[in-house]
């Protein structure tokens, strides 16, 4: 197998749709062996149908330590020289305001979003660290423009993504020198289907929200409306054990340059 990731085995959580799926396809195109953790059996089946070679899928919740350990074990069994963990799993808060939620709903939603968007990444790192440390591996976490600006979600989603920025900063020191830790912070993206919160409900699909693409274009200096694939190059660079060998503690903003 040729390609810049030919020596890499990657675990991608949330790799069944949206940006996660685009990242999986970019990794495959560059020769990586990819193990996907995906909650939706439908998304998993579609991924395997479209990519019958090079992908294995573990269906289940990315907050389940046993499931994560299984995915890591399957990825490590292939004998590739370098391990890579990419976390794309997350749920949105439907732009909920603390002014409008009951205390009970706020408590439940906070637990759900912070567990899924933050703790799941740390659990994945916890499961993968022995493998990554043996293989001069790396971690790439998904942030969001909401971790830099008060846009793209409500306070629950935004605060969880600010926390992911902190996780990257601290883990890059904690796991050094064996493992690199970085992040990608996508901006607004066309046709992205947000994963719904069980507490707050599923947001209106992005491609059905009137005027959203124009709002995205108006909000960045390049005037672009990114697709999921537009973000994948940043993940690809950070996963490259040669090109990004000296890069850690970095977040790449793929947002067209926020205004």
N, C-alpha and C positions, 0 to 999 in steps of 0.2 A: 504494500500500500504506500502511495506517495502522498505528499502534501505536508504543509507546515506543522500539522498536528498528528503526523503518522506515528509518533512515539507516545501519544497521549490517550489515556482512557479517562472519559469524563462522566461524572454523575450530574445530571441536570434535574433539579426539582422544579415542578411546574412547567415541564417541557412539552406539554401536549397541545398548547394553543398560544396564539398571540406572540409576544416577543420571545417567550421561552421556546416555542416551536421554531421560530426563525433562527434562534441561536443553535438549536439542535441541528438544523439543516446546514448551517454554516460550518459547524464542527465536522459533520459528516463529509462535506465537500472537501475539507482539508485533511481527511484521512483518519480522524479520531474514531475510536470505538465509544459509543455513547449508551449509557444506562439512564433511562428517564424514570423519575418518580412522578406519577400523574394520578390525581384523585378521580378523574372522570374515566370510567371504562370506555365510554364512547370515543373520547379523545385518544385514548390509548390504542383502541382498535384502528382508528383512522391513521394514526402515526405508523403503526406496524404495517398496515396495508400499503401505505405510500413509500415506506422505507423498510422493505423486508430484510435487508442486509445491513449490518453494522449497528442496529439498534436493538436493545432489549428494554422492556418496560416492566416496572414494578407498580402495580395499581394499588393505591392507598393514600393515606393522609401523610403529608410531609412533617406533621408534628408527632408522628409515631416513631419513637427511638428504635424499636425493633425493625420496623420497615426500612428505616434509613440504614441501619446496620446491614440488612440484607442487600440493599442496593449497592452499598459500598463493597461488600464481599463479592458480589457478582462482577462489579467493575474491576476489582483488583485481581480477579481470577484469570484475566486475559493475558497477564504478563507484560503489559505495556510499561515502558520505562518511566513515564511521568503520569501522575494522577492529577485530576482537576475536578474541583467541585464548583458548580455554578448554581446559584439559588435564584429562581425566578418566580417562586410561588408567592401569592399574596392575595388579599381581599380588599375591596374598596369600601368606603363608608357612605357612599351615595350622597356625599356632600352634607351629611347630617350636622346640625348645629346643636351645641350643648344647651342652647336656649330652649330647644324644642323637644328634647328627650326627657323622659322621666329618669329619676336617679337609678332605678332598676335597669332600664334599657341602656343607659350610659355605662353602668358597671358591666353589664353583660357584653355590650359591644366592644368596650375597651379590652376586656379579657380576650375576646375573639380576635380582634385585629392585632393586638400586640403579640398574642401567641402565634398567630399565623405569619405575620409579617416580620417579626423580630426573633422570637424564641425558636421558630422552626429553623432559621438559618444557623443559630448557635447550636442547636441539636444536631444539625447536619455536619457542622464543623467538628463537633465532639465525636460523632461517629466516624468521620473520615480522617481525623488527624493522624492516627497511627499509620494509615496507608499513605497519606500525603507526605508525612515526614520521611518515610522510607524512600519515597520516589521523587524527592525534590519538587513537590507538587505546588499547586496554587489554588486559591479560592477567589471566586468572583461573585459578589453579591449585587442584587438589583436594588438600586435606590429609586429616586423619582425626583422630578422637578419640584415636587411638594416638600422635599427636604432642603430646598434652597429659597423657595418663594411661596407666598401664601396663595397658591393656585393648584389646580389639579385634583383637589379633594377637600374634605373637611378637616377639622382639627384632629380627629382620631387617626385618619389615614396619614395626614401630614406629620403628626408627632411620631407615628411608628416609623416613618421613613427617615425622620431626623435621627431616631435611635439607630437605624441601620448605618447611617454615617458614622455615628460614634462607635458602633461595633467594628467597622472597618478600621478606624483609627487605632483602637485598642488592640484588636486582634493582630494587626500588622506588626505590632511590637511583641505581643504575647507569643506568637507562633514563629517569630524570627529566631535563627536564620534559616530554618529548614523549609518554611512554607511562606509563600508570598500571599498577601491578602489585598484585594482591590475591589473596586465597584464600578458599575455603569449606572448613570442617572439619566434615563430616557425622559424626554419632554413629551408633550402631547402627540399622540399617534393616531392616524386614521384607522378606522375599522377595527379598533381594539375592543375586544369584549372583556370587560372587567369581571372578575370572579365576584359573585354576590356574597354579601354577608348574611349569615343565617339570622342574625338579630335585626339588621336594618333593611334587608331585602336586596334584590338585584338591581343595579343601576340600569337606566335605559341604555341599550347598546350604543356604543359611540357613533356608529354610522347612522343611527336613527335620531340623534340629537341635532335638531335643526341648527345649521350655522356653525357647528363645532369645527369643521375643517377650516373655515374662514377665520374663526377665532384663533385657531392654532397658528395659522400663517401670519395673522396680524400681530401675534404675541412674540415673534422671534425676528431677529434682524435679517436672517436669510430669506424670510418670507416663504418657508417651506412647510409642507405637511408630511412629516415622516411616516413611512410604513414600518411595520415590525422589522423587516429586513434591513432597514436603514440603521438600526441600532446594533445589528449583529456584528458588524466589523469591529466595534470597540471590544466586545466580548472575545472575539477571535484574537485580537492583538494581545489582550491580557492573558489569554490561555496559552499563548505561544511561549514555550520554554526557552526559546532562543531570543526572539525579538524583545520580549518583556522580562528578560532574566534579572534585570536590576530595578524593576518597578514594583514597589509595594506601598501600601497606605494611600493609594491614589484613587480618586473618583473621576471618571471621564464623563463629562456632561454632553449627551447627544441630544441637544434641545434646540438646535438652530441659532443659539445665542439669544437668551431671553432679553426682551426689551425692558 
